[in-house]
Amino acid sequence: MTKEEMLEKLNGSVNDFFYLLRDMRGASLLNEKLVPFLVDLHCVDSSSVNAQKVLHIFFSLTNDGNTCISLNPESLLAKWKTKWDGLVLLASQDQEPDGSRFLSAEDFKPVIDAGCAELQGNVKSPLIIENLKKDGKAEPFLFTEKYLDAKKLIELCFRKEIEDGKKNNQCVFNGEAGDSGDLSSCKKEIEALIKKEYLEEGPDKFDLKVDQDKAIVKGEKQNLIITGGPGTGKTTVVFFLLWKLLKEHPEMLGWDVHFAAPSGKAADRLRESIGENFDMLTKEAQNDPAVIRLKNVDSYSTLHRLLSYNPQTNSFRFSKKSPFPEKSIFVIDEASMIDLSLFASFMQALPQKDFRLYILGDKDQLPSVDAGAVLGEILELDKNNVVELTESNRFDKDSKIGRLSRYIQKKLSEEELQFKLEWQPWNTEMKLWNPKEPDEINFLRLGDGKKPLTFAEEEAELQGLIDAWVERFYKGKESNPDLPGLAKKIRPDQAPENITNCESLWKLADAARILSAERRGLRGVENLNRIVAKALGKKENEPFDGQLMILTKNQSYFDLYNGDSGVVVNCDTRPTLMIKRKGNFVFYPISLLPSDSIEPAFAITIHKSQGSGYPNIMMFLPTRKGHPLLNRQILYTGVTRTKKQSLTIVATPETFKAACETVIKRDTGIEL
């Protein structure tokens, strides 16, 4: 499509405008039906052509996670420019965007100016206009009724929490002597529960930080949001917070306790993290009534399962009309991944009284896949119900990976980073991923940086780099076991007798992962998984022993969920997926799983990796500045998946800098 043809569609009919967006991959097929449907409902005037075009822009932006758009033409044009420039870049494929081939965002200005004017004061439910403050000024924002209701419900719940906290004088830690005494007493109480060897110097030393003490003391008195980066001890804090709560309030020993997360994988990980704390306790502490009560908790689930989702009615059993029973305690993990609608559904299902709620999350990670960035907005607006954990156990103050993550967040300058961001051209002589040197960072670029690589040159370099990765982590070199060879030894019917082999295989499979921001393209996960299979001498489209796989859709019949990952075993008899669930190994014949619900996982997207961690990570960033997936949240999330061993970033100085400086900003509209 030429630029002239694009301009004709821009200024043509509403359908022409939609086809322009669709051809640029800026609109889904569903959007084509939504606007005419709203016209048929008389939500917008059928004669208002520009208003309908702005509605297509609205749905295009809500597809990116926004829940509303500003009807201030200047603000909307700025928002649309970010989206349109990204679409142009993607449409340019491997070439630099050519202004002579594509429209610019400025070309949309007449449509946006006229459409915003037509929409203001002339829409009906389910479209609603709400004035919100932006940069200190009121602006009209367009919502759908669904998102506006969800937004208002969340605001109402948190306003109530703030007011209740103020009435009970429970909201503020101001550093007075009484507070210090509470913190010191809390620390001593908890250390008395811990085995002596965990209190001595060493890599596993147990040491509650001041912010962790604050969270425990504060959470014993009120509902709380606990935020912090990877390794700051959010689940450890909530474990001892619950212990103190039950110890100080014995009547709560009979309350229901629920642990939940947005995905089944995250819920299982939460179970494992909570379970690890029991291992540190003395024999006497194991007999403590509060500890026994926490050991007996078996309610670890997804938020959908906790709310009891019914797919036939597309509704939840627990709701505003039918809330959870009173005398319940809720712990919700990975809150940054919860979208606006699900968050609102959970909040309105809470009991009217006699409940406790603890929300855990990292505001700097990627927001939810669906609409909204709830955790980030709440943390910006509500400081009274929040404790932020800042000291990481995964990355100590001398950790290079930890310092890099803080540099990405703009919390450290380049001088404070204490090492140089030196980008090396990849070559086969390099000795990377040295297990004897933990906390290793490699900054690699493909090519010499002087001239662009041809497709064939980039493909060859990429193959060489992946070959080296496979040699190091999967082929049994340097005294490591061989991943496919070890997988061949596993027989599902003999798993109890072969538990040592299962554990060894799981540890090896979990030791390294390739991450990419993209699914498609040379550096996308689909191609990277093909290259890994080729390096192992296997066919990617046939299961093989040692192949890493990940679920892409829920399979509730098998108790499997989107994001669950495992290792293929038993290919000589019946290819089977081995997964670790609730501390045990379970086996699922691959032939029983729908082919579109499972895919290779040597390489996974950074989105899919959220909440996980691996000792060794190699991460690929998009190759051009302006790419929609080249941003700080993507980069930070990928970097902080590393567990102490090695991190390799494949990018360029320019794209790395662009990622650090680009922040995803969603319009969610929450105001407290």
Secondary structure, DSSP 8 states (H G I E B T S, - for coil): --HHHHHHHHTS-HHHHHHHHHHTT-S-HHHHHHHHHHHHTTSS-TT-HHHHHHHHHHHHHHTTT-SEEE-SHHHHHHHHHHHHHHHHHHHTTTS---TTTS--GGGGHHHHHHHHHHHTT---TTEEEEEEEETTEEEEEEEEHHHHHHHHHHHHHHHHHHHHHHHTT-S-----HHHHHHHHHHHHHHHTTB-HHHHSSSTT-----HHHHHHHHHHHHS-EEEEE-TTS-HHHHHHHHHHHHHHH-GGGGGSEEEEEESSHHHHHHHHHHHHHHHTTB-HHHHT-HHHHHHHT---EEEHHHHHTEETTTTEESSSSSS---SSEEEEE--GGG--HHHHHHHHHTS-SSSEEEEEEE-TTS---SSS--HHHHHHHH--TTEEEE---SSS-TT-HHHHHHHHHTTSS-HHHH-S----EE--TT-----TTS-SEEEEEESS-SSS---HHHHHHHHHHHHHHHHHHHTB--TT--BHHHHHHT--GGGTTTTHHHHHHHHHHHTSEEEEES-SSSTTSHHHHHHHHHHHTT--TTS--TT-EEEE-S-BGGGTB-TT-EEEEE-TTTS-EEEEEETTEEEEEEGGGS-GGGEEE-SEEEHHHHTT--EEEEEEE--SSTT-TT-SHHHHHHHHTTEEEEEEEEES-HHHHHHHHH-----------
